[in-house]
Amino acid sequence: MDFVTLGELLIDMFPAETGRHFSQVTAFLPKPGGAPANVAVAGARLGAQTAFIGKVGNDFFGEFLRDVLRQENVDTRGLRFDDDARTTLAMIAQPSAQHNEYIFYRNPGADQRLRPDELDRALITLARALHIGSLSLSAEPSRSATLQAVQWARAAGALISFDVNFRPALWRSPDDARAQISALLPHVALVKVNETELELLTATNQVAAGSAQLLARGPQIVIVTLGAQGSYFRTARADGFAPALPVTAIDSTGCGDAFVGALLTQLTRADSRELDARLPAALRFANAAGALTATQRGAIPALPTYPETLALLAAHNVAIS
C-alpha cells in the first residue's frame, strides 16, 4: 500500500450558481468529498495504491460514498458505518472561483464518531505513508482514533503527512484548533499549510520565516501552498519554490487535496534518504494536479489522471525528472 488516508468522507452540496453568497443561492447539488477521501482518490487516479479509513452514516449517502471510493479503486476495508449518526453534509457557496464559504451539517456527523477500536491496524501498518487532516482532531472519539493511527504508523516506519486544512466553523475557537494542531506537529514528517494556516500557527504570513518556525516544531518537511503563485517547501537542508501552471480556474474546491495526493504519490516512490532531492520535482507535479482540479467543478469529479497531469506539464515544458 502506498498510502492510507484517515478522516472525513462526506457530501459536498455545491451551489447551483457561482458568484453568490449563501443567501443568494437557489439550490444545491450533492457531490462526493471530504479532504482525506479526496487525497486517496487523487492518489489512485495518479497511479498510487491507496486506502481510506473513516466513518459515514448507515444511510443512502454513506453507501453512495463507499461505492464512489470503490469505483475509484480506493481500498475501503477501513470504512465504518454508524447507525446513530448521519453522513456529514457540507453546504458550499462560491462567491468567486478562488473562495468558498462552508456550512457543515454535523452535530455530530458520523465522521466524528470513529473510535480507536474500529481502526484496521494491519492496513495502517502496511502503508508507506499515513495522511491525516485536522478536522478529525476537532472532537472525540475521532481525535483519539487519529492519534492512535499516527502512533501505529510511526512505529511501522511510515511517513506521516498532515494537512492542516483549517475550517473555523468546525472548531470551538481558533485557540482550540491551534492547540490541537500544534500538539500533533512533533509527530508528523510532513505538514502542509496554506498562507492563512501558516499565520494561524506562527503569527506571520512571511513564508520563509513561518515555515522555519514550523520546521523547528518537529516536522522534517514543511509545504506552503500559495494558490495561483505556486508552492514552497522547506527542510533542514534545503528550501525551494515551484511556480504554478496557468489555467482557467472555475472552482478551487479540492485543489489542495489533489496537490497532496500528487505529492504523496511522488514521495512514496522515493527512498526516504532521497526526499530532499525529490521535493522540487514532486512540487511541480503536485502543482499541475492542483491546477487541473481548478478547471472543473467539484472535488472528486475534478481530480486529474496521471496522463492528464503529465500533459499539462509537457504543455508548459516543465520537467519532473
C-alpha positions as CSV (number, residue, x, y, z in Angstrom):
1,M,0.0,0.0,0.0
2,D,1.4,3.4,-1.0
3,F,-0.6,5.5,1.4
4,V,-3.7,5.4,3.6
5,T,-5.8,8.5,4.4
6,L,-7.9,8.9,7.6
7,G,-10.6,11.4,8.3
8,E,-13.8,12.8,6.8
9,L,-15.8,11.4,3.9
10,L,-18.8,13.5,3.2
11,I,-21.2,15.0,0.8
12,D,-20.3,18.4,-0.7
13,M,-23.5,20.3,-1.5
14,F,-22.4,22.6,-4.4
15,P,-24.4,25.8,-5.2
16,A,-26.4,25.8,-8.4
17,E,-24.9,29.3,-9.1
18,T,-21.4,30.7,-8.6
19,G,-20.6,34.3,-7.8
20,R,-23.2,34.3,-4.9
21,H,-23.2,34.2,-1.1
22,F,-25.4,31.6,0.7
23,S,-28.4,33.9,1.0
24,Q,-28.5,34.2,-2.8
25,V,-28.1,30.5,-3.8
26,T,-31.3,28.9,-5.0
27,A,-30.3,25.2,-4.9
28,F,-27.5,22.8,-4.0
29,L,-26.1,19.8,-5.9
30,P,-24.6,16.8,-4.0
31,K,-21.1,15.6,-4.9
32,P,-18.7,13.3,-3.0
33,G,-16.0,14.9,-1.0
34,G,-14.1,15.2,2.3
35,A,-10.4,16.2,2.2
36,P,-8.7,12.9,3.2
37,A,-11.0,10.9,0.9
38,N,-10.2,13.3,-1.9
39,V,-6.5,12.7,-1.3
40,A,-7.0,9.0,-1.5
41,V,-8.9,9.3,-4.8
42,A,-6.3,11.7,-6.2
43,G,-3.5,9.2,-5.5
44,A,-5.4,6.4,-7.0
45,R,-6.1,8.3,-10.2
46,L,-2.4,9.1,-10.4
47,G,-1.4,5.5,-10.1
48,A,-0.8,5.0,-6.4
49,Q,-2.3,2.2,-4.3
50,T,-4.4,3.9,-1.7
51,A,-6.9,3.2,1.1
52,F,-9.3,5.3,3.2
53,I,-10.2,5.0,6.9
54,G,-13.2,6.8,8.3
55,K,-16.8,6.6,9.2
56,V,-20.1,7.5,7.4
57,G,-23.7,7.2,8.4
58,N,-25.6,3.9,7.7
59,D,-27.7,5.8,5.2
60,F,-28.0,6.4,1.4
61,F,-25.2,9.0,1.3
62,G,-22.9,6.7,3.2
63,E,-23.5,3.8,0.8
64,F,-23.1,6.2,-2.2
65,L,-19.7,7.4,-0.9
66,R,-18.5,3.8,-0.3
67,D,-19.4,3.0,-3.8
68,V,-17.6,6.1,-5.2
69,L,-14.4,5.1,-3.4
70,R,-14.6,1.5,-4.7
71,Q,-15.2,2.8,-8.3
72,E,-12.1,4.9,-7.9
73,N,-10.0,1.9,-6.8
74,V,-9.6,3.1,-3.3
75,D,-9.4,0.3,-0.7
76,T,-12.5,0.7,1.7
77,R,-11.8,-2.1,4.2
78,G,-11.2,0.7,6.8
79,L,-14.6,2.4,6.2
80,R,-17.1,2.0,9.1
81,F,-20.9,2.7,9.2
82,D,-22.7,4.4,12.1
83,D,-26.3,3.5,12.9
84,D,-26.8,6.5,15.2
85,A,-25.3,9.5,13.2
86,R,-25.8,10.7,9.7
87,T,-23.2,11.2,7.0
88,T,-21.9,14.8,7.2
89,L,-23.1,17.3,4.7
90,A,-21.0,20.4,3.7
91,M,-23.1,23.2,2.2
92,I,-20.9,25.4,-0.1
93,A,-21.3,28.8,-1.6
94,Q,-18.8,30.1,-4.1
95,P,-18.7,33.9,-4.2
96,S,-15.7,33.5,-6.6
97,A,-13.6,30.8,-8.2
98,Q,-10.9,31.3,-5.6
99,H,-13.1,31.4,-2.5
100,N,-15.6,29.1,-0.9
101,E,-17.9,29.5,2.1
102,Y,-18.9,26.5,4.1
103,I,-21.7,25.5,6.5
104,F,-21.4,21.9,7.9
105,Y,-24.3,19.8,9.0
106,R,-22.6,17.7,11.6
107,N,-23.9,17.6,15.2
108,P,-22.2,15.2,15.4
109,G,-21.5,13.8,12.0
110,A,-20.6,10.1,11.6
111,D,-17.0,11.1,10.7
112,Q,-16.5,12.5,14.3
113,R,-17.5,9.1,15.8
114,L,-14.7,6.9,14.5
115,R,-13.3,5.1,17.6
116,P,-9.8,3.7,18.1
117,D,-11.1,0.2,18.4
118,E,-12.6,0.5,14.9
119,L,-9.3,1.1,13.2
120,D,-7.8,-1.5,10.9
121,R,-4.3,-1.8,12.4
122,A,-2.9,-4.1,9.7
123,L,-4.0,-1.7,7.0
124,I,-2.3,1.2,8.7
125,T,1.0,-0.6,9.4
126,L,1.3,-1.9,5.8
127,A,1.2,1.6,4.3
128,R,4.3,3.6,3.3
129,A,2.5,6.7,4.4
130,L,-0.4,7.8,6.5
131,H,-2.2,11.1,5.6
132,I,-4.5,12.9,8.0
133,G,-6.2,16.3,8.3
134,S,-7.0,18.4,11.3
135,L,-10.8,18.0,11.2
136,S,-10.6,14.6,12.8
137,L,-8.8,16.3,15.7
138,S,-11.7,18.7,16.5
139,A,-13.8,16.2,18.5
140,E,-13.7,12.9,20.3
141,P,-13.6,10.0,19.7
142,S,-12.2,10.7,16.2
143,R,-9.3,12.6,17.8
144,S,-8.2,9.6,19.8
145,A,-8.6,7.4,16.7
146,T,-6.4,9.7,14.7
147,L,-3.7,9.8,17.3
148,Q,-3.8,6.0,17.7
149,A,-3.4,5.6,13.9
150,V,-0.4,8.0,13.9
151,Q,1.2,6.1,16.7
152,W,0.9,2.8,14.9
153,A,2.0,4.2,11.5
154,R,5.1,5.9,13.0
155,A,6.1,2.7,14.8
156,A,5.9,0.9,11.5
157,G,8.2,3.4,9.8
158,A,5.6,5.2,7.7
159,L,5.8,8.8,6.6
160,I,3.1,10.8,8.5
161,S,1.6,13.5,6.3
162,F,-0.6,16.2,7.9
163,D,-2.7,18.8,6.0
164,V,-3.9,21.5,8.5
165,N,-7.0,22.2,6.3
166,F,-8.4,24.7,8.9
167,R,-12.2,25.1,8.8
168,P,-13.1,27.7,11.5
169,A,-16.7,26.6,11.7
170,L,-15.8,23.2,12.9
171,W,-13.7,24.3,15.9
172,R,-14.8,25.7,19.2
173,S,-12.2,28.5,18.7
174,P,-9.0,29.3,16.8
175,D,-7.1,28.8,20.0
176,D,-8.5,25.2,20.3
177,A,-7.6,24.5,16.8
178,R,-4.1,25.9,17.3
179,A,-3.5,23.8,20.4
180,Q,-4.6,20.5,18.8
181,I,-2.7,21.1,15.6
182,S,0.4,22.2,17.4
183,A,0.4,19.2,19.7
184,L,0.5,16.9,16.6
185,L,3.3,18.7,14.8
186,P,6.2,16.9,16.6
187,H,4.7,13.5,15.5
188,V,4.5,14.1,11.7
189,A,7.1,14.1,9.0
190,L,5.3,16.4,6.5
191,V,3.0,19.3,7.3
192,K,1.1,21.2,4.6
193,V,-0.4,24.6,5.2
194,N,-1.8,27.5,3.1
195,E,-1.0,31.1,3.9
196,T,-3.9,31.6,6.3
197,E,-3.0,28.4,8.2
198,L,0.7,29.5,8.3
199,E,-0.4,32.7,10.0
200,L,-2.7,30.9,12.4
201,L,0.1,28.7,13.6
202,T,3.1,31.1,13.5
203,A,1.6,34.6,13.7
204,T,3.3,35.6,10.5
205,N,2.4,35.5,6.8
206,Q,6.0,35.5,5.8
207,V,6.6,32.2,4.1
208,A,10.3,31.8,4.8
209,A,10.0,32.8,8.5
210,G,6.8,31.0,9.2
211,S,8.0,27.7,7.6
212,A,11.2,27.9,9.6
213,Q,9.1,28.2,12.8
214,L,7.0,25.1,11.8
215,L,10.1,23.1,10.9
216,A,11.5,23.8,14.4
217,R,8.4,22.2,16.0
218,G,9.3,18.7,14.7
219,P,8.3,18.0,11.0
220,Q,11.0,17.1,8.5
221,I,9.2,18.8,5.6
222,V,7.1,21.9,5.6
223,I,5.0,22.7,2.5
224,V,3.2,26.0,2.0
225,T,0.7,26.2,-0.9
226,L,0.4,29.7,-2.4
227,G,-2.6,29.4,-4.6
228,A,-2.1,30.9,-8.1
229,Q,1.6,31.7,-7.2
230,G,2.6,28.0,-6.7
231,S,4.1,26.2,-3.7
232,Y,7.1,26.3,-1.4
233,F,9.0,23.6,0.6
234,R,11.5,23.8,3.5
235,T,13.6,21.0,5.1
236,A,16.6,21.2,7.4
237,R,18.9,21.1,4.4
238,A,17.1,22.9,1.6
239,D,14.2,25.1,0.6
240,G,12.6,26.0,-2.8
241,F,9.7,27.4,-4.7
242,A,7.7,25.8,-7.6
243,P,5.7,28.2,-9.7
244,A,2.1,27.5,-10.5
245,L,0.9,26.5,-14.0
246,P,-1.6,28.9,-15.6
247,V,-5.1,27.5,-16.2
248,T,-8.6,29.0,-16.4
249,A,-9.9,28.4,-12.8
250,I,-13.6,27.9,-12.2
251,D,-13.6,26.2,-8.8
252,S,-10.9,25.9,-6.1
253,T,-12.6,23.0,-4.3
254,G,-10.3,20.0,-3.9
255,C,-7.2,21.7,-5.4
256,G,-5.2,21.3,-2.2
257,D,-6.3,17.7,-1.9
258,A,-5.2,17.0,-5.5
259,F,-1.9,18.7,-4.6
260,V,-1.4,16.4,-1.5
261,G,-2.4,13.3,-3.3
262,A,0.0,14.0,-6.1
263,L,2.8,14.9,-3.7
264,L,2.4,11.7,-1.7
265,T,2.3,9.7,-5.0
266,Q,5.7,11.1,-5.8
267,L,7.2,10.9,-2.3
268,T,6.1,7.3,-1.5
269,R,8.1,6.2,-4.6
270,A,11.3,7.7,-3.4
271,D,13.7,6.4,-0.8
272,S,13.5,8.3,2.5
273,R,17.1,9.4,2.0
274,E,16.2,11.0,-1.3
275,L,13.2,13.1,-0.2
276,D,15.1,16.4,-0.3
277,A,16.3,15.8,-3.8
278,R,12.9,14.7,-4.9
279,L,10.9,17.5,-3.5
280,P,11.3,20.2,-6.3
281,A,10.0,17.8,-9.0
282,A,7.3,16.5,-6.7
283,L,6.0,20.0,-6.1
284,R,5.9,20.7,-9.8
285,F,3.9,17.6,-10.3
286,A,1.6,18.4,-7.4
287,N,1.1,22.0,-8.7
288,A,-0.1,20.6,-12.0
289,A,-2.6,18.2,-10.4
290,G,-3.9,21.1,-8.3
291,A,-4.2,23.4,-11.3
292,L,-6.2,20.8,-13.3
293,T,-8.6,20.3,-10.5
294,A,-9.4,24.0,-10.6
295,T,-10.7,23.7,-14.2
296,Q,-13.8,21.7,-13.2
297,R,-16.4,21.9,-10.5
298,G,-16.4,19.6,-7.6
299,A,-13.6,17.8,-5.7
300,I,-13.5,14.1,-6.6
301,P,-15.1,14.6,-10.0
302,A,-12.4,17.1,-11.0
303,L,-9.3,15.2,-9.8
304,P,-7.0,14.5,-12.8
305,T,-5.4,11.3,-14.0
306,Y,-1.7,10.7,-14.4
307,P,-1.7,11.2,-18.3
308,E,-3.7,14.5,-17.9
309,T,-1.2,15.8,-15.3
310,L,1.8,14.8,-17.5
311,A,0.2,16.5,-20.5
312,L,-0.2,19.8,-18.6
313,L,3.4,19.7,-17.5
314,A,4.5,18.9,-21.1
315,A,2.4,21.7,-22.5
316,H,4.4,24.2,-20.3
317,N,7.8,22.4,-20.8
318,V,8.0,21.6,-17.1
319,A,10.2,18.6,-16.3
320,I,9.6,16.4,-13.2
321,S,12.7,14.1,-13.5
